[in-house]
Amino acid sequence: MTRYHVYDRSQTYDWNFEHAPDVDLTPQRAPAYPDHLAPPAQMGSYTFCGLPVESPLGIAAGPLLNGKWLVYYARLGYSTLTYKTVRCQPRDSYPLPNLQPILESEIRDGDLVTATETTQDSWAISFGMPSRHPDWWQADIRKALAQLASGQRLIVSVVASPAAEWTIDQIAADYAQCARRAAETGADCIELNLSCPNVVSADGRLYGHPPAAARVAHEVHKAVPHLPLLLKIGFVPDALAAERLVDAVAGSCNGLSMVNCLSARVKGPRGLLFDGQPRGIGGTAIRNQCLQQVERFAAAIEKLNVPLHLIGVGGISQPHHIQSYLDAGAEAVHVATAAILRPQLAAEWRVWTAARSAPG
Ligand SMILES: Cc1cc2nc3c(=O)[nH]c(=O)nc-3n(C[C@H](O)[C@H](O)[C@H](O)COP(=O)(O)O)c2cc1C
């Protein structure tokens, strides 16, 4: 049985960063899919932000802490690989727990949830978007890119690091600067993280202010006009809010990636965790809400007749979940929690689709 190398939630972020899978990043190695995976026969039948890809399944910003983690998951057969959110300024991770399992099997945004000691299939995520210096991550991304096969795409997730008094123009300029540094690596796509339930600064909630989101997207699009641009957004509760956001950003980006977690406070045996501040919840408990959000945005895009792609994220852990997101209007999907708890999903998706397309 295959033993997978996955993120160890009992260890710190820095420990996991240093204990990446032992993959060879030397440039002379010929990029290729591993032997046990089907060759990219269906290349072109799926797209990601309009770019041809081998499958609709990829990894969301999060589990791929650096180039070694990224190339490891590329070799497991994931087609679109998002380098964990980077900044223009180095930043440390929050302390443990960074991944706190929760008891509930389904939640709503704003709930109070219960911490548990055993790993379930959902957890509160608390990293605070740590980052190395841009010089470091640029060199690391370039090495990883050289290892990808055709039909695989590397996305860099970027965020601003605003001080409390920054104006929206200053925030937009910092996003643009970070995106420019990411684009210099040769990456295929830039994702702007406009939603992080775990940070209290303005960048954590930009998606909730359509004119501000549009200002940032516009500035970044000007800085990297040659690259597809995705906006990663959080929970949007209703159709009208979805339409407002789509209308505001449609001219400045190529797609929306959703949902960056539902937000919840977490109670433990001795009171509230994380100083009573909400954290993003990922995993099975958020799937229904996230799937409904993709349907909501697909309807808004159709109504407003704008050319935006949707990347579905939230609670996917089985091949049929991937299909439901595609049926709901997603062009492609990303997993974060399942990348850690069910890394074999890429292989399972291949078997599942082959069985579905087999005659008889
Ligand atoms: C370990 C981990 C780290 C994450 N870090 C980031 C991050 O740096 N940037 C980001 O936009 N989202 C981050 N996320 C959120 C995921 O990208 C995703 O939106 C969320 O977990 C929901 O997907 P899931 O249910 O498949 O986990 C992280 C998630 C996990 C599990």
Ligand as a Chemical Component Dictionary entry (heavy atoms), coordinates in Angstrom:
data_LIG
# 
_chem_comp.id                   LIG 
_chem_comp.type                 NON-POLYMER 
_chem_comp.pdbx_formal_charge   0 
_chem_comp.three_letter_code    LIG 
# 
loop_
_chem_comp_atom.comp_id 
_chem_comp_atom.atom_id 
_chem_comp_atom.alt_atom_id 
_chem_comp_atom.type_symbol 
_chem_comp_atom.charge 
_chem_comp_atom.model_Cartn_x 
_chem_comp_atom.model_Cartn_y 
_chem_comp_atom.model_Cartn_z 
_chem_comp_atom.pdbx_ordinal 
LIG C1  C1  C 0 -3.360  23.557 5.665 1  
LIG C2  C2  C 0 -4.164  24.649 5.015 2  
LIG C3  C3  C 0 -3.572  25.875 4.768 3  
LIG C4  C4  C 0 -4.293  26.885 4.104 4  
LIG N1  N1  N 0 -3.659  28.040 3.762 5  
LIG C5  C5  C 0 -4.266  28.905 2.898 6  
LIG C6  C6  C 0 -3.554  29.998 2.346 7  
LIG O1  O1  O 0 -2.359  30.220 2.607 8  
LIG N2  N2  N 0 -4.219  30.807 1.477 9  
LIG C7  C7  C 0 -5.533  30.593 1.117 10 
LIG O2  O2  O 0 -6.087  31.344 0.297 11 
LIG N3  N3  N 0 -6.237  29.573 1.659 12 
LIG C8  C8  C 0 -5.630  28.731 2.526 13 
LIG N4  N4  N 0 -6.321  27.643 3.009 14 
LIG C9  C9  C 0 -7.761  27.489 2.657 15 
LIG C10 C10 C 0 -7.942  26.542 1.462 16 
LIG O3  O3  O 0 -7.323  27.055 0.305 17 
LIG C11 C11 C 0 -9.420  26.270 1.157 18 
LIG O4  O4  O 0 -10.030 27.453 0.668 19 
LIG C12 C12 C 0 -10.218 25.789 2.366 20 
LIG O5  O5  O 0 -9.454  24.951 3.195 21 
LIG C13 C13 C 0 -11.486 25.037 1.925 22 
LIG O6  O6  O 0 -11.152 23.901 1.175 23 
LIG P1  P1  P 0 -11.143 22.405 1.831 24 
LIG O7  O7  O 0 -12.514 22.173 2.390 25 
LIG O8  O8  O 0 -10.789 21.496 0.685 26 
LIG O9  O9  O 0 -10.109 22.425 2.894 27 
LIG C14 C14 C 0 -5.643  26.650 3.721 28 
LIG C15 C15 C 0 -6.249  25.423 4.033 29 
LIG C16 C16 C 0 -5.524  24.420 4.672 30 
LIG C17 C17 C 0 -6.205  23.111 4.983 31 
# 
loop_
_chem_comp_bond.comp_id 
_chem_comp_bond.atom_id_1 
_chem_comp_bond.atom_id_2 
_chem_comp_bond.value_order 
_chem_comp_bond.pdbx_ordinal 
LIG C1  C2  SING 1  
LIG C2  C3  SING 2  
LIG C2  C16 DOUB 3  
LIG C3  C4  DOUB 4  
LIG C4  N1  SING 5  
LIG C4  C14 SING 6  
LIG N1  C5  DOUB 7  
LIG C5  C6  SING 8  
LIG C5  C8  SING 9  
LIG C6  O1  DOUB 10 
LIG C6  N2  SING 11 
LIG N2  C7  SING 12 
LIG C7  O2  DOUB 13 
LIG C7  N3  SING 14 
LIG N3  C8  DOUB 15 
LIG C8  N4  SING 16 
LIG N4  C9  SING 17 
LIG N4  C14 SING 18 
LIG C9  C10 SING 19 
LIG C10 O3  SING 20 
LIG C10 C11 SING 21 
LIG C11 O4  SING 22 
LIG C11 C12 SING 23 
LIG C12 O5  SING 24 
LIG C12 C13 SING 25 
LIG C13 O6  SING 26 
LIG O6  P1  SING 27 
LIG P1  O7  DOUB 28 
LIG P1  O8  SING 29 
LIG P1  O9  SING 30 
LIG C14 C15 DOUB 31 
LIG C15 C16 SING 32 
LIG C16 C17 SING 33 
# 
